[in-house]
Amino acid sequence: LVNSAVAFAVVDAAKAKIDAGAAGRDLGEQLAAVREAAQRMQDIVADLRRFARPNPTAPGRTDVNQAIDAALKLTGHELRLRAQVVRDLQATRPVLAGEGQLTQVLVNLLMNAAQALPEGRANAHQIGVRSWDAPTGVAVAVSDTGSGIPAGIVDRIFEPFFTTKAPSASAGTGLGLSICHGMITSLGGTIEVSSPPGAGTTFTVTLPAVGADAAGPSVARLLTPPMVPAPRPPGDRPRVLLIDDEPAIRSVLEQLLVEDYDVVVAESGRAAIALFEVDQAFAAIVCDMT
């Protein structure tokens, strides 16, 4: 993120000089497009960091509306294919939670809402996101206009490994809502579901506002730092398989990873599969999905 700020300054300076001469206008427009793409990249990376690497020290004062904005950015591509998103963010009080943790919960709820709707009929459906100051704290509701959850199974929706999705490689494990339930209850909050037959589904998360008297874990326990893994012995470097069809991106990612990992590069999905069939000793696979 710091390096991108330096890059922006360099691009701006070059563009200013180019704009001074008419012959350089085309190149100036291209540099402007590069800068816009870099800004979008910076925003995406910041959102991903909040999502994937919550503050390691403890939950703190969190604005639920900021967490909602981050979750909507991370799921925007999927949501646009299936529904019109309607936002009504009225909450004004902060809650005691990790922003990354709360964003993770909201991403899961938004993806579930999207997957409850058919792809390609975005104008016919809505996904609503609301926040408001409730008597018991701060509430956030995620709703969809899908067919809802059958009455006979709605009480099991937070059970581990329980899922209503068809069996497939992309359907998930049925752990998402269970993990969300565990996260929210560990913060002294609640997560509830309402799904009248044929009238869609609404998940409502309520968290204690900062300073509010509410039942739940003590602040002292919430502020206890998590256990930190023991340092890795020297020379014990995990191997990572990196897959990307764009040479420039592949090169940059390899440079970022090679400091801490042994990186094996594949130029395509087919090349990666061929490689993986003879060598499966990888700690992680990094690939471009879309």
NUFILUM-275525 format. One line per 10 residues: their letters; for each residue y negated, x negated, z negated of C-alpha. Coordinates in pm, 1 decimal. Example, Ala and Ser with C-alpha at 12.3 -4.5 7.8 and 13.67 -1.06 7.14 Angstrom:
// NUFILUM-275525
AS = 450.0:-1230.0:-780.0  106.0:-1367.0:-714.0
***
This chain:
// NUFILUM-275525
LVNSAVAFAV = 0.0:0.0:0.0  -238.0:-287.4:-75.6  -154.8:-462.5:252.2  -216.4:-139.9:443.5  -570.6:-127.0:300.2  -632.7:-477.6:434.3  -489.1:-373.9:771.5  -723.5:-73.3:782.0  -1022.4:-303.2:726.9  -912.3:-535.7:1007.7
VDAAKAKIDA = -855.8:-245.4:1248.4  -1194.1:-92.4:1160.0  -1373.5:-421.6:1221.3  -1199.0:-472.0:1557.3  -1270.1:-115.1:1662.9  -1639.5:-149.3:1575.8  -1670.3:-453.2:1804.7  -1473.3:-286.9:2084.2  -1677.1:34.3:2066.5  -1990.0:-170.3:2132.3
GAAGRDLGEQ = -1875.0:-230.8:2489.7  -1783.3:50.6:2730.2  -1497.6:-151.3:2879.1  -1320.3:-153.9:2546.7  -1329.0:219.6:2474.8  -966.7:282.5:2575.9  -845.7:7.3:2345.0  -1076.1:140.4:2073.9  -913.8:484.2:2101.0  -572.1:325.0:2077.6
LAAVREAAQR = -672.7:135.5:1764.5  -807.7:458.9:1615.5  -468.9:618.7:1678.5  -298.7:319.8:1515.3  -521.4:354.6:1211.0  -450.2:727.0:1183.6  -76.3:659.9:1200.0  -109.5:387.8:933.2  -298.0:629.1:706.6  -23.5:889.0:747.4
MQDIVADLRR = 233.4:620.5:666.8  44.9:524.7:351.6  31.0:888.8:238.6  403.4:937.3:304.4  496.4:618.9:116.1  281.2:723.4:-180.5  450.5:1064.8:-189.5  795.2:908.7:-161.6  718.9:669.4:-447.2  614.4:958.9:-669.7
FARPNPTAPG = 933.8:1141.5:-572.5  1188.2:859.8:-586.8  1044.0:635.4:-857.9  906.2:845.5:-1142.6  699.2:667.3:-1405.3  960.9:460.3:-1592.8  781.5:479.1:-1925.7  773.5:851.3:-1997.4  645.9:1192.3:-1898.3  269.6:1224.9:-1926.1
RTDVNQAIDA = -10.5:1464.7:-1836.1  80.3:1600.2:-1493.9  -109.2:1833.4:-1264.1  151.0:2077.3:-1128.6  -65.9:2144.7:-822.4  -53.6:1776.1:-724.2  325.7:1780.8:-759.8  337.2:2092.3:-540.1  121.7:1923.8:-274.2  350.1:1618.4:-271.3
ALKLTGHELR = 664.5:1833.4:-246.0  515.9:2035.7:41.0  433.3:1715.4:231.7  785.1:1580.9:185.2  946.9:1905.3:304.7  684.1:2005.1:561.8  894.6:1930.3:869.8  1184.3:2147.8:752.5  960.6:2430.6:630.9  765.4:2453.3:957.2
LRAQVVRDLQ = 1085.3:2523.8:1150.1  1173.1:2824.6:936.7  872.5:2993.6:776.4  500.4:3026.9:724.8  406.8:2860.9:394.1  174.8:3062.8:169.3  11.8:2875.4:-119.8  -162.5:3028.1:-421.2  -232.1:2749.3:-670.4  -420.3:2885.0:-972.9
ATRPVLAGEG = -288.4:2664.2:-1255.7  -557.4:2468.4:-1440.6  -373.8:2317.3:-1739.9  -168.5:1994.8:-1726.5  193.2:1983.7:-1839.1  393.8:1710.3:-2011.3  624.8:1588.8:-1735.4  680.9:1303.1:-1494.6  509.9:1379.1:-1162.2  802.2:1231.4:-967.6
QLTQVLVNLL = 1051.2:1431.0:-1172.2  860.4:1755.7:-1119.1  817.4:1679.4:-748.0  1193.7:1626.8:-721.0  1258.6:1971.2:-869.5  1008.0:2134.7:-633.4  1149.4:1956.2:-327.8  1492.6:2093.8:-415.0  1360.3:2448.8:-457.5  1162.4:2431.9:-131.7
MNAAQALPEG = 1460.3:2299.8:63.9  1680.2:2575.4:-78.6  1418.7:2831.2:26.6  1408.3:2683.5:378.2  1786.9:2680.1:410.4  1798.2:3048.3:313.3  1609.5:3126.8:636.0  1719.5:3097.6:1000.3  1572.7:2814.7:1203.4  1340.9:2903.0:1491.0
RANAHQIGVR = 1193.4:3225.5:1350.0  906.7:3079.3:1149.2  668.8:3365.2:1235.0  908.7:3620.2:1087.1  949.3:3462.4:742.8  743.1:3326.5:455.4  793.9:3072.4:181.1  552.6:3126.1:-104.9  443.3:2871.6:-365.3  239.1:2994.4:-662.2
SWDAPTGVAV = 114.3:2830.9:-981.8  -66.7:2993.8:-1271.9  -146.6:2952.5:-1640.6  111.5:3161.2:-1825.1  111.4:3264.4:-2193.4  399.5:3024.2:-2260.0  258.7:2732.2:-2058.8  219.2:2669.5:-1686.0  438.4:2848.6:-1429.4  533.8:2764.3:-1071.8
AVSDTGSGIP = 721.2:3005.8:-845.0  892.2:2926.4:-514.1  997.2:3232.8:-313.8  1145.7:3309.8:25.8  1193.9:3620.4:239.8  1563.1:3559.8:305.2  1853.1:3792.6:234.8  1877.2:3690.8:-130.4  2170.8:3590.1:-350.0  2459.8:3835.3:-394.9
AGIVDRIFEP = 2445.3:4005.7:-735.8  2793.4:3889.7:-828.2  2706.9:3519.3:-816.5  2341.1:3498.7:-916.0  2441.5:3426.5:-1278.3  2634.6:3117.2:-1165.0  2357.9:2964.9:-956.8  2283.2:2681.3:-1204.7  2648.5:2581.6:-1255.9  2736.0:2227.4:-1143.0
FFTTKAPSAS = 2916.1:2212.1:-806.0  2860.9:2582.9:-739.7  2709.7:2653.9:-397.7  2671.8:2952.6:-167.0  2636.5:2731.0:141.6  2906.4:2706.3:405.7  3126.6:2395.1:383.3  2981.0:2120.4:601.0  2873.7:1759.8:582.5  2510.2:1862.2:531.9
AGTGLGLSIC = 2557.8:2152.8:292.2  2528.7:1946.7:-25.3  2739.2:1927.7:-338.5  2609.2:2221.6:-538.2  2445.5:1985.8:-788.2  2079.6:2033.8:-691.6  2000.1:2341.7:-900.1  2209.4:2215.4:-1189.0  2009.4:1890.2:-1192.9  1682.2:2086.0:-1168.8
HGMITSLGGT = 1790.9:2301.1:-1464.1  1872.2:1992.8:-1669.0  1538.6:1825.4:-1587.7  1328.6:2130.2:-1673.0  1510.8:2216.5:-1996.1  1489.1:1851.9:-2109.8  1109.1:1892.1:-2088.8  1116.4:2204.6:-2305.3  1072.0:2438.3:-2009.5  1270.8:2709.4:-1836.1
IEVSSPPGAG = 1384.6:2779.2:-1479.4  1480.8:3133.3:-1382.2  1592.7:3308.7:-1062.8  1521.3:3659.0:-936.1  1697.4:3785.7:-624.1  1692.0:4163.6:-563.1  1938.0:4262.6:-288.5  1780.3:4208.9:52.9  1442.9:4112.7:-93.3  1457.5:3733.8:-93.2
TTFTVTLPAV = 1478.4:3491.4:-383.2  1223.2:3358.3:-631.1  1272.4:3060.4:-862.7  1020.3:3037.8:-1146.9  969.8:2717.5:-1343.9  769.8:2733.5:-1668.5  667.5:2419.0:-1857.7  473.6:2383.0:-2183.2  109.6:2296.8:-2127.5  -16.7:1976.3:-2286.7
GADAAGPSVA = -119.9:2059.7:-2641.2  59.1:2393.6:-2641.8  294.7:2477.8:-2926.7  628.8:2534.5:-2761.4  990.7:2489.9:-2850.0  1144.3:2188.2:-2688.9  1204.5:1817.3:-2730.0  966.4:1622.8:-2946.9  694.7:1415.0:-2785.3  837.8:1107.7:-2957.5
RLLTPPMVPA = 1172.8:1159.4:-2785.4  1008.4:1230.1:-2449.9  804.9:909.9:-2476.1  1109.4:691.3:-2543.9  1137.7:446.7:-2252.3  1461.2:478.3:-2053.3  1728.9:211.8:-2065.2  1659.9:-72.9:-1824.5  1959.1:-216.1:-1631.6  2052.2:-573.5:-1711.4
PRPPGDRPRV = 1913.8:-828.0:-1462.6  2146.2:-912.1:-1173.3  2305.4:-1258.2:-1193.8  2159.0:-1514.4:-949.5  2336.6:-1511.2:-615.6  2477.8:-1161.9:-664.4  2281.2:-991.4:-386.3  2378.6:-643.8:-265.0  2436.6:-602.9:109.0  2234.8:-341.7:297.7
LLIDDEPAIR = 2305.3:-199.5:642.0  1975.2:-130.9:821.9  1979.5:104.9:1123.3  1676.2:172.6:1342.8  1632.1:194.0:1718.7  1270.7:71.5:1718.3  1254.0:-312.2:1718.4  913.6:-332.7:1545.8  1012.2:-101.9:1261.5  1351.2:-270.6:1232.0
SVLEQLLVED = 1182.8:-610.8:1200.0  935.9:-496.4:935.2  1205.0:-325.0:726.7  1427.1:-630.0:747.8  1144.5:-852.8:624.8  1078.7:-615.4:333.9  1445.3:-602.4:230.2  1560.6:-958.8:290.7  1384.5:-1093.6:-19.5  1622.4:-903.1:-248.3
YDVVVAESGR = 1918.8:-807.8:-29.2  2155.8:-947.9:231.8  2057.6:-737.0:533.4  2282.5:-650.9:826.9  2096.5:-491.2:1119.6  2220.3:-235.5:1373.6  2015.7:-118.7:1672.3  2172.6:228.3:1697.8  2397.9:476.7:1523.7  2689.0:384.5:1751.8
AAIALFEVDQ = 2644.3:14.3:1677.7  2635.8:90.5:1304.9  2956.0:296.3:1323.4  3134.9:19.3:1511.7  3017.4:-233.5:1253.4  3106.7:-8.9:960.0  3460.5:41.3:1088.8  3535.4:-329.1:1034.0  3303.1:-398.3:739.0  3235.1:-141.7:466.2
AFAAIVCDMT = 3110.0:-377.8:194.6  2758.8:-231.8:175.5  2573.5:-121.4:-134.6  2343.4:102.7:70.4  2266.3:218.9:422.3  1903.7:259.2:533.1  1859.1:466.2:848.7  1603.7:675.9:1033.9  1713.7:1041.8:1028.8  1456.5:1198.8:1263.4
***
